[in-house]
């Protein structure tokens, strides 16, 4: 089990993360310890999509913690790619998350996701349970407009969503962050994982105050309880379109780049 750590990707390697498949960095997998094209004085983890790669979350670049993580506070500073001018209907997902599937206990997943066809929208939630009976709780937020699109639970990917209310729906409104665009600059995002609840948040880009995106409590529904692996990935999706644009499923035509400044885990 990992103790608390901060990986700032300053050097060409990592003591706490491994690459998701071959472990060999290439132009279309990952590079660690290179200068950010957005902030030249910042060293980053860089992921680039291979335009010829197949669709699916296991196909694109990914890093995975070498050991398990569990209850605690997770945070990262990252900048998603800007694809709207080059390919506005691209189908591509940035995932910042925990994930582990246990044979006995099932799935443990907590996630932040951005579909880069519209980087004003944030997806947060969890998956728990076993195949055939997977439980989802999730919230979709258009942060530039201050609009919570939905806060739901459902069973399996194609299940009928049920709106969450009360303590499972806090806050009920979120003020807009003017001009929020996850591809325009680096932002700090995080989630706090406890046995009794989950909280997703980010730091306001001007005030550095904590903006609570979802403070989920009052129910055990959807809360993972067994240890997981800490991850970041970037992949092509052909069947998950961004909210409001059903055409955004295209194979990437360019090597869009995800930039990650650091990832932190504080064990509780």
KEDRENKOL-900800 format. One record per residue (C-alpha): y, z, x; residue in one letter. Coordinates in steps of 0.001 Angstrom, whole numbers, padded with zeros to 6 digits, always signed. Each point is the difference from the previous one (the first is absolute). Last residue first. Layout:
REM KEDRENKOL-900800
YZXA...
REM end
This chain:
REM KEDRENKOL-900800
+008973+005685-005924X-000180-002714+002663X+003195-001882+000841X-000718-003726+000425X+002566-002445+001376X+000249-003778+000345X+002621-001786+002109X+002214-003094+000335X-002105-002412-002071X+001048-003666-000221X-001817-002462-002304X+000255-003655+001019X-000477-003178-002052X-002073-002568+001889X+000931-002892-002334X-001737-001933-002780X-001434+003014-001796X-002536-001039-002667X+001819+000040-003319X-000438+002723-002618X+003598+000612-001075X-000091-002190-003132X-000205+002969-002396X+003515+001101+001017X+001308+002996-001974X-002102+002662+001734X-001543-001452+003154X-003147-002038-000410X-003436+001391+000819X-002704-002725-000054X+000317-002012+003224X+000903+002892+002276X+000736-000472+003706X+000006+003063+002225X+001994+002616+001906X-001450+003398+000902X+000874+003583+000920X-002492+002854-000014X-000836+003714+000018X-003692+000724-000617X-001199+002364-002750X-001119+003544-000626X-001237+001072-003417X+002087+001173-002945X+001700-003101-001377X+002306+000677-002975X-000521-002570-002772X-000267+002399-002915X+000335+003569+001268X+002908+000558-002370X+003406+001702-000142X+001448-001801+002998X+001332-003363+001184X+003410+000079+001640X+000882-003706+000102X+002801-001835+001802X+001772+003080+001328X+003032-001048+002065X+000358+002343+002962X+003547+000022+001348X+000660-002101+003105X+003514-000648-001410X+000300-003741+000654X-003561-001370+000087X-001331+002552-002534X-003227+001377+001407X-003161-000830-001910X-002379+001826-002326X-003487+000159-001506X-001227+003406-001167X-003577+000923-000827X-001480+002986-001790X-002292+003021-000160X-002197-000591+003059X+003029-001178+001951X+000994-003364+001472X+003649-000532+000862X+001117-003617+000213X+002466-001782+002231X+002451-002837+000499X+002664-000558+002668X+001903-003278-000252X+000554-002747+002581X+002295-002823-001072X+000346-002975-002373X-003692-000458-000828X-000370+003123-002152X+003001-001117-002054X+002189+002638-001601X+003405-001534-000728X+001251+003170-001673X-002667+002658-000191X-000450+000316-003740X-000309+003450-001495X-003550+000970-000979X-001086+000918-003535X-002866+001993-001530X-000445+001935+003223X-002704+001109-000569X-002547-001804-002194X-003218+002004+000447X+001922+003150-000914X+000677-001440-003452X-001280-003493-000688X-002342-002639+001417X-000329-003345-001769X-003588-001168-000392X-001048-003271+001611X-002994-001999-001322X-002482-000512+002801X-000209-003175+002098X+000176+001682+003387X-002220+002889-000985X+001022+002876-002285X+003690+000300-000791X+002935+002350+000477X+003638-000928-000383X+003628+000316+001073X+001842-003246-000724X+003064-002078+000888X+002034+002952+001265X+003437-001589+000367X+002687+001060+002464X+001068-003641+000333X-000448-000281+003763X-002928+002419-000253X-002116-002129-002273X-002776+002555-000325X-003678-000401-000902X-002059+003166-000486X-003721+000533+000256X-003030+002070-000895X-003297-001798+000411X-003522+001277-000605X-002991-002028+001150X-003046+000118-002265X-001994-003085+000950X+000186+000900+003664X+000545+003756+000438X+002990+002247-000581X+003566+000042+001318X+002820-002506+000388X+003566+001138+000527X+003582-001032-000688X+003186-001645+001217X+001401-003515-000475X+003544-000732+001204X+002209-002870-001215X+003155-001273+001721X-002200-001834+002519X-000759-002816-002474X-002302-002715+001400X-000931+002602+002627X-002357+001855-002299X+000606+003581+001115X-002538+002804-000048X+000002+003778+000451X-003441+001522-000355X-002317+002949-000422X-003746-000714+000124X-003115+002213-000078X-002970-001890-001443X-003394+001434-000858X-001260+003514+000606X-003631-000718+000888X+000123-003325+001812X+003512+000643+001313X+002671-002705-000179X+003019+000636+002199X+003597-001094-000370X+003435+001359+000850X+003049-002195-000422X+002773-002329+001124X-000844-003457-001361X+002084-003158+000383X-001193-002695-002395X+000306-003787+000039X-000076-002720-002655X+002880-002300+000880X+002038-001334-002900X+003437+000229+001657X-001155-001825+003153X+002649-000524+002689X+002992+001537-001754X-001898+002807-001710X-002288+001023+002857X+001832+002961+001517X-002651+002056+001764X-000358+003768-000558X+001926+002501+002105X-001566+003311+000963X+000518+003701+000642X-003017+002085-000882X-000881+003295-001662X-003008+002122-000923X+000077+003674-000990X-003171+002024-000310X-003447+000177-001572X-002590-002094+001857X-000266-002188+003089X-003182-001409+001497X-000349-001246+003554X+000633-003323+001734X+002874-000774-002358X-000121-003575-001268X+002169-002996+000929X-000047-003235-001964X+000671-003710+000456X-001125-002272-002844X-003491-000583-001376X-001073+003376-001343X+002625+000029-002753X-001066-003432-001295X+000959-003651+000255X-001308-002168+002820X+002044-000555+003151X+001473-003411+000829X+003638+001097-000244X-000790+002858+002429X+002189+002898-001023X+001867+001836+002732X-000116+003761+000603X+002343+001636+002511X-000175+003670+001038X+003402+000810+001343X+002273+000881+002895X+003642+000392-001033X+002866-001095+002286X-000174-003563-001373X+000448+001130-003616X-000825-002952-002283X-002178-001978+002432X-001673+003315+000868X-000966+000363+003633X-003719+000167+000744X-002043+003188+000313X-002918-001060-002177X-001005-003538-000956X-002121-000850-003011X-002219-002582-001574X+001288-003548-000063X+001530-000188+003484X-003109+001696+001339X-001072+003599+000590X-003731+000614+000625X-001403+002965-001972X-002311-002363-001843X+000398+001362-003524X+002475+002628-001184X+001804+000726+003236X-000194+003588+001128X+002483+002825-000505X+000417+003470+001517X+000319-000551+003745X+001885-003263-000413X+000574-003031+002191X+002745-002129+001495X+002550+002849+000261X+002915+001112-002185X-001988-000152-003228X+001663+003163-001333X-003195+001810-000977X+000915+003493-001171X-002856+002478-000372X-001342+002981-001947X-003677+000719+000657X-002561-002680-000711X-003437+000932-001340X
REM end
